[in-house]
Amino acid sequence: MKTKWLVIFAALLPLSGMANTLNNTNNPNLPGYNPSTQRLQQQMQIQQSQQKFKLQMDQQRQQQEIQRQIREQQNSASQRLLSSQPGQKNTSN
């Protein structure tokens, strides 16, 4: 009976080692902690933050450019309207 359990135990022992390597948690207090996975996750989070910041800056620049174009169009339309009024001098010539 003891040899039967010993054989089963010996057969299952390698499987427990495999399960430990599959448990790649990022908590150093738990078995299966893998610092390279932790570093990779941190690098990905940093990269995501940088991309988010760049996207926000790009959106802000685009909004500013659109606002500038709208102001130019409004100013141009105002100038055309004023110059088309009777009795106004044409300032473009």
C-alpha positions as CSV (number, residue, x, y, z in Angstrom):
1,M,0.0,0.0,0.0
2,K,2.9,2.4,0.8
3,T,4.6,1.7,-2.5
4,K,1.3,2.5,-4.4
5,W,1.1,5.9,-2.7
6,L,4.8,6.4,-3.3
7,V,4.4,5.7,-7.0
8,I,1.4,8.1,-7.3
9,F,3.3,10.7,-5.3
10,A,6.4,10.3,-7.6
11,A,4.2,10.6,-10.7
12,L,2.4,13.7,-9.5
13,L,5.5,15.5,-8.2
14,P,6.6,16.9,-11.7
15,L,3.1,18.1,-12.3
16,S,3.2,20.3,-9.2
17,G,6.4,21.9,-10.4
18,M,4.7,22.7,-13.8
19,A,1.7,24.2,-12.0
20,N,4.0,26.4,-10.1
21,T,5.6,27.8,-13.2
22,L,2.2,28.4,-14.8
23,N,1.1,30.5,-11.9
24,N,2.9,33.7,-13.0
25,T,1.4,36.1,-10.5
26,N,2.9,39.5,-9.8
27,N,2.7,39.2,-6.1
28,P,6.2,38.4,-4.6
29,N,4.5,36.8,-1.6
30,L,2.8,34.1,-3.7
31,P,4.4,31.1,-5.3
32,G,5.0,31.5,-9.0
33,Y,6.1,35.1,-8.7
34,N,8.0,36.1,-11.9
35,P,9.9,39.4,-11.7
36,S,10.3,39.5,-15.5
37,T,6.6,39.4,-15.9
38,Q,6.3,42.2,-13.4
39,R,8.8,44.3,-15.3
40,L,7.0,43.6,-18.6
41,Q,3.7,44.7,-17.1
42,Q,5.2,47.9,-15.7
43,Q,6.8,48.7,-19.1
44,M,3.4,48.1,-20.8
45,Q,1.7,50.4,-18.3
46,I,4.3,53.1,-18.8
47,Q,4.0,52.8,-22.6
48,Q,0.2,53.0,-22.3
49,S,0.4,56.1,-20.2
50,Q,2.9,57.8,-22.6
51,Q,0.6,56.9,-25.6
52,K,-2.4,58.3,-23.7
53,F,-0.5,61.5,-23.0
54,K,0.6,61.9,-26.6
55,L,-2.9,61.3,-27.8
56,Q,-4.2,64.0,-25.5
57,M,-1.6,66.4,-26.7
58,D,-2.4,65.6,-30.3
59,Q,-6.1,66.2,-29.7
60,Q,-5.4,69.5,-28.0
61,R,-3.3,70.7,-30.9
62,Q,-6.0,69.6,-33.4
63,Q,-8.7,71.5,-31.4
64,Q,-6.5,74.6,-31.3
65,E,-5.9,74.4,-35.0
66,I,-9.6,74.1,-35.7
67,Q,-10.4,77.0,-33.4
68,R,-7.8,79.1,-35.2
69,Q,-9.3,78.2,-38.6
70,I,-12.7,79.1,-37.4
71,R,-11.5,82.5,-36.2
72,E,-9.8,83.2,-39.5
73,Q,-13.0,82.3,-41.4
74,Q,-15.1,84.5,-39.1
75,N,-12.7,87.4,-39.5
76,S,-12.6,86.9,-43.3
77,A,-16.4,86.8,-43.4
78,S,-16.7,89.9,-41.3
79,Q,-14.2,91.8,-43.6
80,R,-16.2,90.7,-46.7
81,L,-19.5,91.8,-45.0
82,L,-18.0,95.2,-44.0
83,S,-16.5,95.9,-47.4
84,S,-19.8,95.0,-49.1
85,Q,-21.7,97.6,-47.1
86,P,-22.7,100.7,-49.1
87,G,-20.5,103.7,-48.3
88,Q,-17.6,101.6,-47.0
89,K,-14.2,101.9,-48.5
90,N,-12.7,98.7,-49.9
91,T,-9.7,98.1,-47.7
92,S,-8.4,95.1,-49.8
93,N,-7.2,97.5,-52.7
